[in-house]
């Protein structure tokens, strides 16, 4: 589920313009970035390194640079040698500040790439954090088809050839939107959000058995596709089995887990004549209804229980009426 290691060179190449970076010295681009977090050294520059996260990229803002510049040369040199003795991926200096004596030399000697940005420290953090979170997000590739139906991301799964693509094709024809077919690259954002997208080479192409590959936006227009969509409901397509136990009320809600996130799962048995497209639309609208706090199955169950209690009260009253 994890991709190839991210190197400093790859990260800088992607963010050079956004972060307004210039490299001081040379080399070090091969060093690996192993954490999505970036931080300032803080007390590590004062000698307290017990809790120093040396595996993170380090940012030297105005406070750190001013502190280093205030030190005597020998003291500063000793601190910098200790600082760059840690396996730091790289160091950024913000606000285009002049470098204290010895900083560039110590970085070069340790092979740690040093970059300077014209951005203020807060703006630097604001720009780099989303990119790091995206690069280090948990990712898995799922076999299925993802569609946006009434704003709800429905992930259709099932054995090969059961009709996932045909179902999504019918949904697109009815005005809904294709996100990905066959391969859905799924990325976890935060604690409970899954974002699905198609492979960059395969995106918005669909294989229809008997026809081959078709270009969805070329046939149905650009509004028929989306680049990515949050996955909210998993629709499991299965062949009809009359002996299978099927939930008839919806009270026993089923779930499935993807990258540690629990998602509602709807199992739809397929038999001749069943309109799976309309069922998919109903699944999406039903999810929207539940999201707004309305659960029809629970409402019906509550009404049934209330009616049974009322009937029981009437029977008890008649049994006790001995006049």
Secondary structure in CASP SS format (residue, H / E / C, confidence):
PFRMAT SS
TARGET T0000
AUTHOR 0000-0000-0000
METHOD secondary structure of the structure
MODEL  1
X C 1.00
X C 1.00
X C 1.00
X C 1.00
X C 1.00
X E 1.00
X E 1.00
X H 1.00
X H 1.00
X H 1.00
X H 1.00
X H 1.00
X H 1.00
X H 1.00
X H 1.00
X H 1.00
X H 1.00
X H 1.00
X H 1.00
X C 1.00
X E 1.00
X E 1.00
X E 1.00
X E 1.00
X C 1.00
X C 1.00
X C 1.00
X C 1.00
X C 1.00
X C 1.00
X C 1.00
X E 1.00
X E 1.00
X C 1.00
X C 1.00
X C 1.00
X C 1.00
X E 1.00
X E 1.00
X C 1.00
X C 1.00
X H 1.00
X H 1.00
X H 1.00
X H 1.00
X H 1.00
X C 1.00
X C 1.00
X C 1.00
X C 1.00
X C 1.00
X C 1.00
X C 1.00
X C 1.00
X C 1.00
X C 1.00
X E 1.00
X E 1.00
X E 1.00
X E 1.00
X C 1.00
X H 1.00
X H 1.00
X H 1.00
X H 1.00
X H 1.00
X H 1.00
X H 1.00
X H 1.00
X H 1.00
X C 1.00
X C 1.00
X H 1.00
X H 1.00
X H 1.00
X H 1.00
X H 1.00
X H 1.00
X H 1.00
X H 1.00
X H 1.00
X H 1.00
X H 1.00
X C 1.00
X C 1.00
X C 1.00
X C 1.00
X C 1.00
X C 1.00
X E 1.00
X E 1.00
X E 1.00
X E 1.00
X C 1.00
X C 1.00
X C 1.00
X C 1.00
X C 1.00
X C 1.00
X C 1.00
X C 1.00
X C 1.00
X H 1.00
X H 1.00
X H 1.00
X H 1.00
X H 1.00
X H 1.00
X H 1.00
X H 1.00
X C 1.00
X C 1.00
X E 1.00
X E 1.00
X E 1.00
X E 1.00
X E 1.00
X C 1.00
X C 1.00
X C 1.00
X H 1.00
X H 1.00
X H 1.00
X H 1.00
X H 1.00
X H 1.00
X H 1.00
X H 1.00
X H 1.00
X H 1.00
X H 1.00
X H 1.00
X H 1.00
X H 1.00
X H 1.00
X C 1.00
X C 1.00
X C 1.00
X E 1.00
X E 1.00
X E 1.00
X E 1.00
X E 1.00
X E 1.00
X E 1.00
X E 1.00
X E 1.00
X E 1.00
X E 1.00
X C 1.00
X C 1.00
X E 1.00
X E 1.00
X E 1.00
X E 1.00
X E 1.00
X E 1.00
X C 1.00
X C 1.00
X C 1.00
X C 1.00
X C 1.00
X C 1.00
X H 1.00
X H 1.00
X H 1.00
X H 1.00
X H 1.00
X H 1.00
X H 1.00
X H 1.00
X H 1.00
X H 1.00
X C 1.00
X C 1.00
X C 1.00
X E 1.00
X E 1.00
X E 1.00
X E 1.00
X E 1.00
X E 1.00
X E 1.00
X E 1.00
X E 1.00
X E 1.00
X E 1.00
X E 1.00
X E 1.00
X C 1.00
X C 1.00
X C 1.00
X E 1.00
X E 1.00
X E 1.00
X E 1.00
X E 1.00
X C 1.00
X C 1.00
X C 1.00
X C 1.00
X C 1.00
X C 1.00
X C 1.00
X E 1.00
X E 1.00
X E 1.00
X E 1.00
X C 1.00
X C 1.00
X C 1.00
X E 1.00
X E 1.00
X E 1.00
X E 1.00
X H 1.00
X H 1.00
X H 1.00
X H 1.00
X H 1.00
X C 1.00
X H 1.00
X H 1.00
X H 1.00
X E 1.00
X C 1.00
X C 1.00
X E 1.00
X E 1.00
X E 1.00
X C 1.00
X C 1.00
X E 1.00
X E 1.00
X E 1.00
X E 1.00
X E 1.00
X E 1.00
X E 1.00
X C 1.00
X C 1.00
X C 1.00
X C 1.00
X C 1.00
X C 1.00
X C 1.00
X C 1.00
X C 1.00
X C 1.00
X C 1.00
X C 1.00
X C 1.00
X C 1.00
X E 1.00
X E 1.00
X E 1.00
X E 1.00
X E 1.00
X C 1.00
X C 1.00
X E 1.00
X E 1.00
X E 1.00
X E 1.00
X E 1.00
X E 1.00
X E 1.00
X E 1.00
X E 1.00
X E 1.00
X C 1.00
X C 1.00
X C 1.00
X C 1.00
X C 1.00
X H 1.00
X H 1.00
X H 1.00
X H 1.00
X H 1.00
X H 1.00
X H 1.00
X H 1.00
X H 1.00
X H 1.00
X H 1.00
X H 1.00
X H 1.00
X H 1.00
X H 1.00
X H 1.00
X C 1.00
X C 1.00
X C 1.00
X C 1.00
X H 1.00
X H 1.00
X H 1.00
X H 1.00
X H 1.00
X H 1.00
X H 1.00
X H 1.00
X H 1.00
X H 1.00
X H 1.00
X H 1.00
X H 1.00
X H 1.00
X H 1.00
X H 1.00
X H 1.00
X H 1.00
X H 1.00
X H 1.00
X H 1.00
X H 1.00
X H 1.00
X H 1.00
X H 1.00
X C 1.00
X C 1.00
X C 1.00
END
